[in-house]
């Protein structure tokens, strides 16, 4: 059962096609608990007592190690009804010109000014390597949406009651346009889900040099006409977070997350960690886990 909290949009600048999200409330999943590998093993043991939690944890640790090894060797690993794990790179723009030196390693993006003054400055093909998972099978968005059971937190229920004078209903699966308020799925949830499917919004793109020495400038781009919000604390952003208006500078390792909102529809969360260099070799190996 997913519990939903509500946050209010207080940005009066978002208006498009006769829809003004200002003042409206948007649902957000309330995280109950984070499971470690050890706790996941204990949970699996409860479902299959034939194997001890310690044995299951050992298998899971080996699975994680093997997945990393295989994807870093250029393979993909498919776990049915969960996802396909593979490596992805954040590529730097390379200037291919006479005298240029190109490395397949990981390092900072060279600026045009640097290359104009010294075309032989080492250029690195990538800024970072990350492991990603592409949902598949029963974990696809449509399947999950159809099977999810939802309710509001007690706090959200109290807010709805105080504002509307009526109790909110729970939701199960994806409602159709013909459902009404007594069907078990709220009509507003049906409209929101339908709108999201019809007007999906592409996630924003976060750009910045990584690793960087002293500081780096961060820019975020999104679909035309979309408004972008971002966070710098690793939390998923919403409309209560910082509104992106222009590039900004960071001077320490930071995880930037951003969403794009257009016509009241929010994109998925984009995430990028920009690392401050510790003075090591720019061409050193390594990877970051990402989604």
Buried (B, 14 or more C-beta within 10 A) or exposed (E): EEBBBBBBBEBEEBEBEEEBBEEBBBBBEBEEEEEEEBEBBBEBBEEEEEEEBEEBBEEBEEEEEEBBEBBEEEEEBEBEEEBBBBBBEBEBEBBEEEEBEEBEBBBBBBEEEBBEEEBEBBBBBBBBBBBBBEBBEEBBEEBEEEEBEBBBEEEBBEBBEEEEEEEBBBBBBBBEEEBEEEBEBBBBBBEBBBBBEEEBBEBBEBBBBBBBEEBBEBEBEBBEEBBBBBBBEEEBBBBEBEEBEEEBEBEEBBBBBBBBBBBBBBBBBBBBBBBBBEEEEBEEEEBBEBE
